[in-house]
Amino acid sequence: MKKQGRMKRIAVLGSTGSIGTSTLDVIAAHPQEMELTAITAHNSWKQLAEQSQQFLPRWAVLSNAEQASSVSKSDFAAGTEVLFGDDQIERVASSADVDVVICGIVGAAGLKGAWAAVEAGKTVGIANKETLVVAGPLIMDLAARSQATLLPVDSEHNAIFQALQAGSPRDVKQVILTASGGPFRGFSPAELKDVTPEKALAHPTWEMGPKITIDSATMMNKALEIIEAKWLFNLTSDQISVVVHPQSIVHSMVEFVDGSVIAQLSPPDMRLPIQYALTYPDRKAGLNTPMDWSRSFELTFEPPDLEAFPALRLGYEVAEQGGTCGAVLNAANEAAVERFLSGELRFCDIATSCQQILESHQFDPNPSLEELFLLDDWARKEIKQWK
């Protein structure tokens, strides 16, 4: 049966990851309002083919072009065109047949697709922190020129975005990012020296991919969120605070100049912020579990331990300096996390190595996009050689 009415045509970049599959859940729950037009993955072609069979998108893209000879196109839906290569992600993200692009590709690899979507003036759901961490000023300037709409999808910035509806931007005193504290909340620096990848991957409240889970354990995720918040909401670094909130119910807060604090609360479920971005400015009944106000519960907040989790300091330093610092920190962290997961670096080496690479790079306050990509490559190589 043909669907009636004006559908939102959605491209999901990184549809096989945790953000991507949650986005597909939301789309499936709103078949009269949302249509999946494009899906992308890097290597997971069998999962991509299953998504194609379920949602019948126009395009399915595998960014790893080397898979072109080994992928069975017959496993995909008959009406889905299977494409290969990074350039094809940019093609579908900027297509006139796409209204909304959800950017869920983890790491700096997601930047090119996000850039193409913003340049084309799309409504862009930013789920990967790295897009704004690496190229925040350039992305925000491009969005202003192309009249693209940027909507934060990760839970903290989506919470801030919702809370900001309660007042004027000029009346914001500060935003408060909440952090679960990860699996090592309360650990001393000495205890963190013996952390294994297995322990670090056991997050107490969220189900995420391995890279994001390690970032949560080191609190580098919060460092990246500080940088992202600066550019996304046009804040100064001293307008951004972090508090540890282990229940992960309050996703972030905004304090206004009159002393009012507006918070967004919900049980941890990424489908809620994803749906808000896809339905904005409207609200719809969702898939997430609602708050249970019939039972007693406690919400606690505590300051972060900057000695045990020095990555947070790096976030504030990079937010203050801007320029090339975000690209270098992000790339160094991605490479350091890979080495930690493979057993080559200790847990506490992640922040230490990132700081050393950051301090040794040639700073440029106004880099071009090309320069940022070159520094991304440089920082990764430096981390691979770091001892």
N, C-alpha and C positions, 0 to 999 in steps of 0.2 A: 504494500500500500504506500502510495506517495505521501511524504510528510508535508503538512500544510503550514503556511505562515513563514515568516522570515527567520531562518535559523542562523545561529552564530556558527560560523565555519571555523573550526579550530585546528591548528597544527600543534602537535606536541613533540617538542625536540627532546629526545631522551625518553621515549615512551616506555622503555623496558626497565628503567630504574624505579626507585621507590616513589619519587615525585610523579613520574610518568604513569605508573600503574594506578596511583591514587587519582590522578586526573582522569584517567579512563573510567574509573568507578563513578566519578561525578558526572561525566558525560553520559554514561549508560543510565544514570538515574534521571536524566532530563532529556529523553529522546524527542520531545516535541519542541525543544528550544535549542539544543546543541547538536552539532554534526561534526564528527571527526573527519577532517579532510586530509591530514598528513600525519604520519608517524615516522620517527627516526630512531636508529640505534647505531652502535659502532660495530659490534660483532655478533650480537644475539639475534641471528636471523630467524631461528626457529620460533622464538618467542614473538618476534615481529610478525612472522607469518600467521601465528595464532591470533594476534590482535587484528591483523588484516581480515581474517575469516570472520571474526566477531563483529567488527565495526565497518567493514567495507570502505576504507578510506580511498581517496583518489590516488594518493602516493604513499609509498613506503620506501624510506631511504636508509641505506647502510653506508655510513661514512667511511668504512674501511673498504676502499675500492678493490683491494686484493681478493676480496671474497666473491667478486663477480663471477668467477669461473666455477665456484664450488656451491653456490646457493641454488637450491631447487625452486625456481620461480613458480612451478606448478603447485607448491605448497601455499602460495598466497592466493587471496581471492581473485577471481577471474577479472574483476574490474579495477584491480589495484595495479598501478604501474610501479615496478620495482626499479629504483635508481641507486647509483653507487657514487660515492665520493663526497668530500666536504662541500664542494661547490653546489651540490644538489640540495644540501640542507639550506644553504643561503637562497637557492632558487625557490623552494617551497615556502620559506619563511617570508619572502617578499612577494609571493604570488598575489595577484588581484583576486584570486578565488579563496583567499584566507582572510578572515577578519581578526582573529585573536591568535596570538602565538604564546604558548607556554614554554619558557626556556628552562628546561630541567636537566640539561647536560652538565654533569659535575665538572668543576674545574675551569681553567682558562679555555679549554676546548669548546666551551659553550659560547665564547665571546663573538665569534664570527656570525653565527646564526642569529644571536641577539642583535648584533649591529645591523644585519640585513633587515630584520623585522622593524627596528626603530627607524632606520633610514627610509623604509617604505611607508612610514606613518601608521603602523599597526597599533592595536591595543596589545601591549606586551606584558605578560605575567612573568616577572623576574623571580625565578625560584632558586637560581644559582647565585650565591653571594659574589662569586668571582667576577661577574660581568662588571659590577660597579666598583669592586675593589681594585681591579686592574685598570679600568678606563672610566672611572666615575665622571670626571669633568667633561670628557669627550662625549660620553653617552648622553649626559644631561643636556649638553649643548646641541647635540644632534636631534634629540627628542624635541627640543624647543623649536628648532628649524623645520623639522618634518611634521610637527604637530602630533607626534605619536603620544599615546597614553601609556605611562608606565605604572603598573600595579604590582606591589610587592606580594609575593606568594609565600615566602618563608614565614613561619608563624610569628616571629618577633616583629618583623617590619610590617607585616599585615596587621598585627595588633596595634602598632603605633599609628598606622594609616587609619584604622577605624577610630581610635581614640582622638585623633586630630580633628575628626568631624565635629567635635564638641566645642571648638574654639577657632580663633584665627591664628595663623602661623606666627604672627608678630607677638602673640600673647603667650607663646611657649617659653617656659623657663628652662625645662630640660626634659629629655626622654630617658626612661629607665628601662634598659634591656634586662630581661630576666634570664638566668642561666640555671639549669638543673644542678650544675656542679659535677655532672658526669659520675662515673663509677668510683672516682677517687676523692670525692668531697671529704675534707677532713684529714687527708693524708699529709704527712710532712714531706719536705723535699727529700729527706733520706729514704723514706718509704717508697717514693716514686721511682727511685733508681732501679728497683727490681721488678717493675711492672712489665708484664709480657703482653704480646699482641692479643692473646686469648682473653686476658683480663680486661684489656682496654676496649675490646669489642663488645663487652657485656654492658650495654647501656641500661640504666635502671628504669627509664620511662618511655623512650622513643625507639621505634624500629626504623633504622636508617641504613644506608649503604656503608661499606667499611671506611671509606675516606672520611665521610662526615662524622661517623661514630668516633674515629680517632681524634678528629678536630674537637669534638665535644669533650673527650677525655683530657686533652691538653688545654682546653678552653681557647684554642686558636679560633674555633668557630665564633666565639664572642669577640675576639680581636677583629676578625673579618667583618662581623656585624657592626662594630663601631665605625669602621671605615665606610661600609655601605650606607649606614644611617646618615653620616655626614653629607654624602653627596645626594642621596635620595630625598632627604628632607631639608636640605640647605641649612645645616646646623654647623656650629663651631664644635671643636672637639670637647670643650669644657661644658657643652650642653648635653653631653651623653654620659650616662652613668650605667653601671652594671651591678646588679644584686643577684645573689644566689638564692634560688627558690626551688627547693628539691621536689616539691609536689608537681611542678610543671602545669599548673592550672592557670596562673596569671602569666600571660604570654609576653606582655610588656605594658608599660604605663607612660602616660604623658602628664607632667606637672605644669600647670599654667601659672602665670605671674600672680594670680590672686590666691595661690595656695591649693587650689583644687587639683586632685590627682584622678585622672580617668584611666581605668584599666580595662583590658579585655580578658575575660575568663572563659575557659572551656576545657573539658578533658582533652588530653593530648591526642590529636587526630588531624593529620595534614589535610584531610578532605574538606575541613571547614574553611581554612584560609584559601584553598584552591577554589572552592565553590564561590566564596565571596568575590574573588578576582574575576571569575567567569560570569557572575550575575550582576556585578557592580553596575549601577548604584542600587540595584534591588536586592532583596533578601528572599531566599526560598527555603522551604523545608529541606533538611539535608540528611545525609547518611550517618553523620557523627552521633555518638552517644551524648545526650544532654546532661547537664549538671543534675545531680540528685540532691535537691534541697531538703529532702525529708530526713536526712541523716546528719550527724555531727561530723565535722572534719576541721582540720587546722591548716592554715596557710602560714608558712614561716619564711622569713627573709633574713639574709645575713650578708655581710660584705665579703667579697672574694679575697682569697689569700694570694696576694701578688708574688710572694716569695716562692710558694709552691707552684704557682701557675704563671710564670713570667711572660707567657705569650700575650697575656692581656696588656702588659705594658707596651709591647710592640704595636698592638692595635692603636693605642692612644698616640704613640709616637708617629706612626705612619699617617693617621688621620690629621695630625697637626702639620706634618711636612708636605703631604700630598705628592705631586709630581710623579716620579718614577717609583716611589717607595712601595706603592700598593702592588704593582706588577711584580717587583722583585720578591716581596714577602710572600705573595700568593704562590709563585712558582717554586720558591725555595721550600715552602711548606709542603706542597704537593709531592715534590721529590723526596723530602725527608720522611713523609708518611709512608711512601712506598718502601724506602729503605728500612724503616722501623718494622713494617709488616713482613718484610722478607728476612728479618733478624739481623740486619747489618748495622742498625743504630739502636741505642737505648732510648727509652721513652723520653728521658730528660734531655737527650741530645737534639730533639726536634726543635724546641724553641732556641736552644743555644746555637745550633748551626744556622738557623734562620737569621738570628740577630747578627752573627758574624758576616754572613753574605750581604745582609742589608747595609751594614756599616762599610763594607768594602766596595760597594758598587758606585759607579759614577753618576751622581745625582743630577737630574734635569728637572727643573720646576714645571716646564711646559713641553712635555714630549708629544710626538706624533704617535698615531696608532702603530705605525711600522716600527718605531723605536721601542714601543712597549713590547711588541712581539719578539724583537731581537733580545731585549733584556730578559724576557721570559725564558728564552732558550739558554741564555748565558747563566742565569741563576740555577736552572736545573742541572746544567753541566757542573757548576761549582759544587752543588750539593753531592753529586755523584762522586766527587773526588774528596769530599770533606772527611777528615778523620779526627 
